Amino acid sequence: MIDVELINSLSDRHRAKDFVELHEQVETSIDLLDSLESFLSTFQHDLSAVSGQISNLQDRSKDIENRLKGRRKIERPLSNLISEISIPPLLAETILDNDVGEPWLLAVPQFELRLDALKARPRVKAVRSLAEVAEGLRIVAATKIRVFFLALFRPIRSSMSTNMQVIQTSILLKFRPLFLFLQRHAPPVASEVQRAYIGAARVYYETGFRRYARSLGWIKARVTERSELLGASEKAREQAVEPTRLANADLDGPSITLSFMADDKSHKVPIEGLFRSLLLVLMDNGTAEYAFITRFFDAAVEPAAPISPLLSPRSSTPGDNVGPGFSGFNFSGRTRAGSVIIDLPPPIATPNRTNTNKEQQGLLDGLWKQVMDPALEYCQTFTRGALDPAPPVVPLLTMIRLLENVLGEVQKRDCPPLETFTLGLRLSMWPAFQKEMNSHLESVKKLADGAGSGGFLSSKPTVRDATVAHRYAVIFTSFITLTENEEETMIFSNLIRLRGELTRLIIGQSSKIKDPAQSASYQSNIYEMISQALSAGPRPTTHPKAQMEIAYWREREEEARRRTASARR
């Protein structure tokens, strides 16, 4: 028993050591677990903190992304704004340092776009900073453009050898964008430039037309052609149809008279030829000037050109500069009737004026009148001199037909004020024409009424009767040549009245011949002479009135021949 207990006691002691070690291990494990628990607790806390930071970073990332999108959204408008309101150094240098030339044709529209952009954004702080700079450049540009245009107008005023066409078409119209800049951004300067041109052009045309009308007046004084009535004395100048003179009614007729031709004292031109020369010069000068004025000064202007990369903020390459001298042009040449002495110009295209209101149109017409009034007055004075004393009726009708052709051409060229002036000249000539026709009618009527005072006993036409009949045929043939419209009452009513009086004269004269056969033969001879003269005209078979007239006289000729044959049986 004792041994068993002793053995158990020794065994328990031995196991107690193990238990103690196990207990120590358990306590160590518990400590480790407590430490691990503490660490896990700390880690969990730290993890929660990191999670919060990540959430914050995500929020910040989203905010930054939104801000980036917003900045990208305004980047293009902001860039455009900066481009629109900023004035590139090259643009400023062009205006400040260079004379007006071809580079200005690019620089000024671009500068104008920036001026408009600055005016459209007065509340932008950057705009307020640039406003003074832009205003200074505007003043400099307006001043230089003014000097440029006034220098161009100086030769127009001072010398008749100036080639007006070159200045207008090759220089002024080319630099019209600069004048438009003045109209929009410096109206007082634009008005001054406009007045300077009007004054210079007025002096130019006044001088030219005064000299030209004076030269034509010298030539006119060499030829005195008075109107000879149908019933005038048989000693009067023999008349004939003159196609060369009738051609003065056409725009494409004979060559016009030049000023230097007046120096040749033997040079003579009929009145209708001189009138044609003056009228064609007026037409070409007037329509060309009107086309220029309406194209250059019209306030219905086109917008400024878009920005060229040449002078954009990113560009630094200057354009080639052309100085203001324009020495490549020769102002001493003449290539137009606009030089007043007198080569016809290629017309300046008249702009489409559908967008020009009536008030603006009236202003443009007024500018043209200011320029051309002296020329119109010289033409009016020359016309009054041509009608006093009145020329023969055929040259007078030739002048009227020329006026009608010129009026049609002026209408095609769209020059209303010159159209009004030409129409006024035409209307002033019709009363003179009617007065001349009435004089012819009265002269023949007087002869017919006085036929009973004395008879002609010959069966042949008398000299006076033959002269009157021949003059009638000449007038009728000339009128037919000059008249396209067969229904023109003014012409053919007068001719019918004149024919009636001539027929009455022939019958009255033949009634004084006692022998019926000789009386009828006398009539047939006169009628035959008239019909032959009419048939020999330039348009006997093409004009209906000519055919009717020839048929009228031939019918009477045949009737007189039948009476002659009947009386001789």
C-alpha positions in Angstrom: 0.0 0.0 0.0 2.8 2.4 1.0 4.6 1.6 -2.2 1.6 2.3 -4.3 1.0 5.6 -2.6 4.7 6.4 -2.9 4.6 5.7 -6.5 1.5 7.7 -7.0 3.0 10.5 -5.0 6.1 10.5 -7.2 4.0 10.3 -10.3 1.8 13.3 -9.2 4.9 15.3 -8.5 6.3 14.5 -11.8 3.0 15.4 -13.5 2.7 18.6 -11.4 5.7 19.9 -13.2 4.1 19.2 -16.5 1.0 20.9 -15.3 3.0 23.9 -14.2 4.6 24.1 -17.6 1.3 23.6 -19.2 -0.2 26.3 -17.0 2.7 28.6 -17.9 2.1 27.8 -21.6 -1.6 28.5 -21.2 -0.8 31.8 -19.5 1.7 32.6 -22.3 -0.9 31.8 -24.9 -3.5 33.9 -23.1 -1.0 36.7 -23.1 -0.4 36.2 -26.7 -4.1 36.1 -27.4 -4.6 39.2 -25.4 -1.8 40.8 -27.4 -3.2 39.6 -30.6 -6.6 40.8 -29.6 -5.2 44.2 -28.8 -3.3 44.2 -32.2 -6.4 43.2 -34.1 -8.4 45.8 -32.3 -5.7 48.4 -33.2 -5.6 47.1 -36.8 -9.4 47.3 -37.1 -9.3 50.9 -35.9 -6.5 51.7 -38.3 -8.4 50.0 -41.1 -11.4 52.1 -40.4 -9.3 55.2 -40.6 -7.7 54.1 -43.9 -11.2 53.4 -45.2 -12.3 56.9 -44.3 -9.2 58.3 -46.0 -9.9 56.3 -49.1 -13.4 57.6 -49.2 -12.1 61.1 -48.8 -9.6 60.5 -51.6 -12.4 59.2 -53.8 -14.5 62.3 -53.1 -11.6 64.5 -53.9 -10.9 62.6 -57.0 -14.4 63.1 -58.2 -14.3 66.8 -57.4 -11.0 67.2 -59.2 -12.4 65.3 -62.2 -15.5 67.6 -62.2 -13.3 70.7 -62.0 -11.2 69.3 -64.9 -14.3 68.8 -67.0 -15.5 72.3 -66.2 -12.1 73.8 -67.2 -12.1 71.7 -70.3 -15.6 73.0 -71.1 -14.6 76.6 -70.8 -11.1 76.1 -72.4 -12.3 76.7 -76.0 -14.5 79.7 -75.3 -11.8 81.2 -73.1 -9.3 80.6 -75.8 -11.6 82.2 -78.4 -12.2 85.2 -76.1 -8.5 85.7 -75.6 -7.9 85.4 -79.3 -10.7 87.8 -80.1 -9.8 90.6 -77.6 -6.0 90.3 -77.7 -4.1 92.4 -80.1 -1.1 90.6 -81.5 2.2 92.5 -81.5 2.5 92.0 -85.3 -0.9 93.6 -85.8 0.0 96.6 -83.6 3.3 97.0 -85.4 1.6 97.0 -88.8 -0.7 99.9 -87.8 1.9 101.8 -85.8 5.1 101.4 -87.9 4.0 100.8 -91.5 2.5 103.1 -94.1 -0.9 102.2 -95.6 -0.4 99.5 -98.1 -1.5 96.0 -99.0 -0.7 94.5 -95.6 -3.4 96.8 -94.2 -6.0 95.0 -96.2 -5.5 92.0 -93.9 -4.6 94.0 -90.7 -7.5 96.4 -90.6 -10.3 93.9 -90.9 -8.7 91.8 -88.1 -8.2 94.9 -86.0 -11.9 95.8 -86.6 -13.0 92.3 -85.4 -11.1 92.9 -82.2 -12.6 96.4 -81.7 -16.1 94.9 -82.1 -15.2 92.1 -79.7 -14.0 94.6 -77.1 -17.2 96.7 -77.5 -19.3 93.6 -77.1 -17.8 92.7 -73.7 -17.4 96.0 -71.7 -17.7 94.2 -68.3 -14.7 91.9 -68.8 -11.7 93.2 -66.8 -9.2 92.3 -69.5 -11.3 94.3 -72.0 -11.1 97.3 -69.8 -7.3 96.9 -69.7 -7.1 96.7 -73.5 -9.6 99.4 -74.3 -7.1 102.3 -74.1 -4.6 100.4 -76.3 -7.3 99.6 -78.9 -8.6 103.2 -78.9 -5.1 104.5 -79.5 -4.6 102.1 -82.4 -8.0 103.1 -83.8 -7.0 106.8 -83.9 -3.6 106.0 -85.5 -5.3 103.8 -88.1 -8.0 106.4 -88.9 -5.4 109.1 -89.2 -3.1 107.2 -91.6 -6.0 106.0 -93.8 -7.2 109.6 -94.0 -3.8 110.8 -95.2 -3.6 107.9 -97.6 -6.9 108.7 -99.3 -6.4 112.4 -99.4 -3.0 111.9 -101.1 -4.8 109.8 -103.8 -7.3 112.5 -104.5 -4.7 115.2 -104.9 -3.7 114.3 -108.5 -7.4 114.2 -109.5 -7.9 117.8 -108.5 -4.6 119.1 -109.8 -4.2 117.6 -113.2 -6.4 116.5 -116.1 -3.7 114.1 -117.2 -4.6 111.9 -114.2 -6.0 108.5 -115.2 -9.2 108.5 -113.2 -10.0 104.9 -114.1 -6.7 103.6 -112.7 -7.2 105.4 -109.4 -10.8 104.2 -109.1 -10.6 100.6 -110.2 -7.0 99.7 -109.3 -6.5 101.6 -106.1 -9.7 103.0 -104.5 -11.8 100.0 -105.0 -8.9 97.8 -103.9 -8.6 99.7 -100.6 -12.3 100.1 -100.1 -12.2 98.0 -96.9 -10.2 100.8 -95.3 -12.9 103.3 -96.1 -15.5 100.9 -94.7 -13.4 100.8 -91.5 -13.7 104.6 -91.4 -17.4 104.5 -91.9 -17.9 102.1 -89.0 -15.3 103.3 -86.6 -14.5 106.9 -87.5 -17.6 108.4 -89.3 -16.3 112.1 -89.2 -13.1 111.0 -90.9 -15.1 109.0 -93.5 -17.2 112.1 -94.2 -14.1 114.2 -94.7 -12.7 111.6 -97.1 -16.0 111.5 -99.0 -16.1 115.3 -99.3 -12.5 115.4 -100.5 -13.3 112.9 -103.2 -16.5 114.6 -104.3 -14.7 118.0 -104.5 -11.7 116.5 -106.5 -13.9 114.6 -108.9 -16.2 117.6 -109.4 -13.2 119.8 -110.4 -11.9 117.1 -112.6 -15.1 116.7 -114.6 -15.9 120.4 -114.6 -12.5 121.2 -116.1 -12.7 118.3 -118.6 -16.2 119.0 -119.9 -15.7 122.7 -120.0 -12.7 122.2 -122.3 -14.4 119.6 -124.4 -17.6 121.5 -124.8 -15.6 124.6 -125.8 -13.7 122.6 -128.4 -17.0 121.3 -129.8 -18.3 124.8 -129.8 -15.4 126.0 -132.0 -16.1 123.2 -134.5 -19.9 124.0 -134.4 -19.2 127.6 -135.3 -17.6 126.5 -138.6 -20.8 124.9 -139.9 -23.9 127.0 -140.1 -26.8 124.8 -141.2 -30.2 126.5 -141.1 -33.5 124.7 -141.5 -34.8 124.9 -145.0 -38.6 124.4 -145.3 -40.2 122.2 -147.9 -41.9 125.1 -149.5 -38.8 127.3 -149.6 -37.4 128.8 -152.8 -36.1 126.5 -155.4 -32.7 128.2 -155.0 -32.3 126.5 -151.6 -29.7 123.9 -151.1 -30.4 120.6 -152.7 -31.2 117.9 -150.2 -30.5 114.2 -150.2 -30.6 111.2 -147.8 -27.2 111.1 -146.0 -26.8 107.6 -144.3 -23.5 108.8 -142.8 -25.2 111.5 -140.9 -28.2 109.4 -140.0 -25.7 106.9 -138.4 -25.1 109.5 -135.7 -28.3 108.2 -134.1 -26.7 104.9 -133.2 -24.3 104.3 -130.3 -22.1 102.3 -132.7 -22.0 105.1 -135.2 -19.2 107.2 -136.6 -16.1 108.0 -134.5 -16.6 110.6 -131.9 -14.9 114.0 -132.1 -11.8 114.5 -130.0 -10.7 117.8 -128.4 -7.5 118.2 -130.4 -9.5 118.1 -133.7 -10.7 121.6 -133.0 -7.1 122.8 -133.6 -7.6 121.9 -137.3 -9.5 124.8 -138.7 -10.6 122.9 -141.7 -12.2 120.1 -139.6 -16.0 120.2 -139.8 -18.6 118.0 -138.1 -22.4 118.3 -138.4 -24.3 119.4 -135.4 -25.7 115.9 -134.7 -22.2 114.5 -134.8 -21.0 117.0 -132.2 -24.0 116.3 -130.1 -23.4 112.6 -130.3 -19.8 113.0 -129.2 -20.7 115.1 -126.2 -23.6 112.8 -125.2 -21.5 109.6 -125.5 -18.7 111.1 -123.4 -21.3 112.1 -120.8 -22.9 108.7 -120.8 -19.6 106.8 -120.4 -18.3 109.2 -117.7 -21.5 109.5 -115.9 -22.4 105.8 -115.7 -18.8 104.9 -114.8 -18.7 107.5 -112.0 -22.1 106.3 -110.7 -21.0 102.7 -110.7 -17.9 103.7 -108.7 -19.8 105.9 -106.2 -22.5 103.3 -105.5 -19.8 100.6 -105.1 -17.4 102.6 -103.0 -19.6 104.8 -100.8 -22.6 102.6 -100.2 -23.2 102.3 -96.5 -24.8 98.8 -96.9 -21.4 97.3 -96.4 -20.3 93.7 -96.1 -18.9 92.4 -92.7 -15.3 92.3 -92.0 -13.2 89.4 -93.2 -12.5 86.5 -90.8 -9.2 86.4 -89.0 -6.3 85.1 -91.0 -3.6 83.0 -89.4 -1.1 85.5 -90.7 -1.8 87.8 -87.8 -3.3 85.4 -85.3 -1.8 85.3 -81.8 0.2 82.2 -82.7 1.7 83.8 -85.8 4.9 85.8 -86.0 5.5 85.9 -89.8 4.9 89.4 -91.2 3.4 90.0 -94.6 5.1 91.9 -97.4 4.7 95.6 -97.1 3.7 97.8 -100.0 4.3 101.5 -99.4 1.8 104.2 -100.3 3.6 105.6 -103.3 2.2 103.0 -105.8 4.9 104.0 -108.2 4.0 101.1 -110.5 1.0 103.1 -111.9 1.3 105.7 -114.6 -1.2 108.5 -113.9 -0.5 110.2 -117.2 -2.3 107.7 -119.5 -5.9 107.8 -120.6 -7.9 104.7 -121.2 -11.5 105.8 -120.7 -14.1 108.4 -121.6 -13.8 109.1 -117.9 -10.7 111.0 -118.8 -13.2 113.2 -120.7 -11.0 113.0 -123.8 -12.2 110.2 -124.9 -11.5 106.6 -125.1 -14.4 104.5 -123.9 -13.8 102.6 -120.6 -14.5 99.1 -119.7 -17.5 99.7 -117.4 -17.2 99.3 -113.6 -19.8 96.7 -112.6 -22.7 98.4 -110.8 -23.3 96.6 -107.5 -26.6 94.8 -106.7 -28.5 97.5 -104.9 -31.4 95.4 -103.7 -30.3 95.8 -100.1 -29.9 99.6 -100.4 -32.9 101.4 -99.0 -34.4 104.5 -100.6 -32.8 106.9 -98.2 -29.3 105.5 -98.9 -30.1 105.4 -102.6 -31.0 109.1 -102.5 -27.7 109.9 -100.8 -25.7 108.1 -103.4 -27.7 109.8 -106.2 -26.9 113.1 -104.4 -23.2 112.4 -104.4 -23.3 111.7 -108.1 -25.1 114.9 -108.8 -22.5 116.9 -106.8 -19.8 115.4 -108.9 -21.5 115.6 -112.3 -23.5 118.8 -112.0 -21.0 121.0 -113.8 -20.7 118.4 -116.6 -24.5 118.2 -116.9 -24.7 122.0 -117.1 -22.2 122.2 -119.9 -24.1 119.5 -121.8 -27.4 121.4 -121.2 -25.8 124.6 -122.4 -24.4 123.0 -125.6 -27.8 121.5 -126.3 -29.6 124.8 -126.0 -27.0 126.3 -128.4 -27.6 123.4 -130.8 -31.3 124.2 -130.8 -31.0 128.0 -131.3 -31.4 128.4 -134.2 -33.0 125.0 -134.7 -31.2 122.6 -137.0 -33.0 121.0 -140.0 -35.7 118.5 -139.0 -33.7 115.4 -140.0 -30.6 116.2 -137.9 -33.0 117.2 -135.1 -34.7 113.8 -135.2 -31.3 112.1 -135.4 -30.4 113.8 -132.1 -33.7 112.7 -130.6 -33.1 109.1 -131.7 -29.6 109.3 -130.3 -31.0 110.5 -126.9 -33.4 107.5 -126.9 -30.6 105.0 -127.6 -28.4 106.7 -124.9 -31.4 106.5 -122.5 -31.8 102.8 -123.1 -28.1 102.2 -122.5 -28.1 104.3 -119.4 -31.0 102.2 -118.1 -29.0 99.0 -118.8 -26.1 100.5 -116.8 -28.5 101.4 -114.0 -27.7 105.1 -113.5 -31.0 106.7 -112.4 -29.8 110.4 -112.1 -28.3 110.3 -115.6 -31.4 108.6 -116.9 -33.5 111.5 -115.5 -31.2 114.1 -117.2 -31.3 112.3 -120.5 -35.0 112.0 -120.4 -35.3 115.7 -119.7 -33.1 116.5 -122.8 -35.3 114.2 -124.9 -38.5 115.8 -123.8 -37.1 119.3 -124.5 -36.3 118.4 -128.1 -39.8 117.1 -129.1 -41.4 120.5 -128.9 -38.6 121.9 -131.2 -39.2 119.0 -133.6 -42.9 119.6 -133.7 -42.3 123.3 -134.3 -40.1 122.5 -137.2 -42.7 120.0 -138.6 -45.4 122.6 -138.3 -43.2 125.1 -140.2 -42.7 122.6 -143.0 -46.5 121.9 -143.0 -47.3 125.6 -143.1 -44.9 126.3 -146.0 -46.4 123.5 -148.1 -49.9 124.6 -147.1 -49.1 128.2 -148.1 -47.9 127.0 -151.6 -51.1 124.8 -152.0 -53.3 127.7 -150.9 -51.5 130.1 -153.3 -51.6 127.7 -156.3 -54.4 129.6 -157.8 -52.3 132.8 -158.1 -50.5 131.5 -161.1 -50.5 128.3 -163.2 -47.8 126.2 -164.9 -48.6 125.4 -168.5 -46.0 122.7 -169.0 -46.8 119.0 -168.6 -43.5 118.6 -166.9 -43.1 119.3 -163.2 -42.1 122.8 -162.4 -38.8 123.3 -160.6 -40.5 124.3 -157.3 -42.9 121.4 -157.4 -40.1 118.9 -158.1 -38.0 120.4 -155.3 -40.9 120.2 -152.8 -41.6 116.6 -153.8 -37.9 115.6 -153.6 -37.5 117.3 -150.2 -40.6 115.4 -149.0 -39.1 112.1 -150.2 -35.8 112.9 -148.5 -37.6 113.7 -145.2 -39.8 110.6 -145.3 -36.9 108.3 -146.2 -34.8 109.8 -143.4 -37.6 109.5 -140.9 -38.2 105.9 -141.8 -34.5 105.1 -141.4 -34.5 106.6 -137.9 -37.8 105.1 -136.8 -38.1 101.4 -135.8 -41.6 101.6 -134.3 -44.2 101.8 -137.0 -46.8 103.0 -134.5 -45.0 106.2 -133.4 -47.7 108.8 -133.6 -45.5 111.9 -133.4 -43.6 110.9 -136.6 -46.2 109.4 -138.8 -49.1 111.7 -138.0 -46.9 114.6 -139.1 -45.8 112.8 -142.3 -49.5 112.0 -143.1 -50.4 115.7 -142.7 -47.4 116.7 -144.8 -48.4 114.2 -147.5 -51.9 115.5 -147.5 -50.7 119.1 -148.1 -48.2 117.9 -150.8 -51.0 116.0 -152.6 -53.2 119.1 -152.4 -50.4 121.2 -153.8 -49.8 118.8 -156.8 -53.5 118.6 -157.5 -53.9 122.4 -157.2 -51.0 123.0 -159.6 -52.2 120.5 -162.1 -55.7 122.0 -162.1 -54.2 125.2 -163.7 -53.1 123.2 -166.7 -56.0 123.6 -169.2 -55.3 120.4 -171.2 -56.7 117.4 -169.2 -54.1 115.1 -170.7 -51.2 117.4 -169.7 -52.7 118.0 -166.3 -52.9 114.2 -165.6 -49.5 113.7 -167.1 -48.1 116.4 -164.8 -49.5 114.6 -161.8 -48.2 111.2 -162.9 -44.7 112.6 -163.4 -44.6 114.1 -159.9 -46.0 110.9 -158.4 -43.5 108.8 -160.3 -40.6 110.9 -159.1 -41.8 110.6 -155.5 -42.3 106.8 -155.6 -38.9 106.3 -157.3 -37.2 108.5 -154.6 -38.9 106.5 -151.9 -38.0 103.1 -153.5 -34.3 104.2 -153.7 -34.2 104.7 -149.9 -32.3 102.4 -147.5 -35.4 100.6 -146.2 -38.1 100.6 -149.0 -39.1 96.9 -148.5 -38.5 96.2 -144.9 -40.4 99.0 -143.1 -44.2 98.7 -143.3 -44.7 102.4 -143.4 -42.3 102.7 -146.4 -44.2 100.1 -148.3 -47.5 101.8 -147.5 -46.1 105.2 -148.6 -44.8 103.8 -151.9 -48.1 102.0 -152.6 -49.9 105.4 -151.9 -47.9 107.3 -154.6 -47.9 104.5 -157.1 -51.7 104.2 -156.8 -52.0 107.9 -157.6 -49.5 107.6 -160.4 -51.4 104.7 -162.0 -54.7 106.7 -161.6 -53.1 109.8 -163.3 -51.8 107.6 -166.1 -55.3 106.2 -166.7 -56.7 109.7 -166.8 -53.9 110.7 -169.3 -54.7 107.7 -171.6 -58.4 108.4 -171.3 -58.0 112.1 -172.2 -55.8 111.3 -175.2 -58.3 109.0 -176.8 
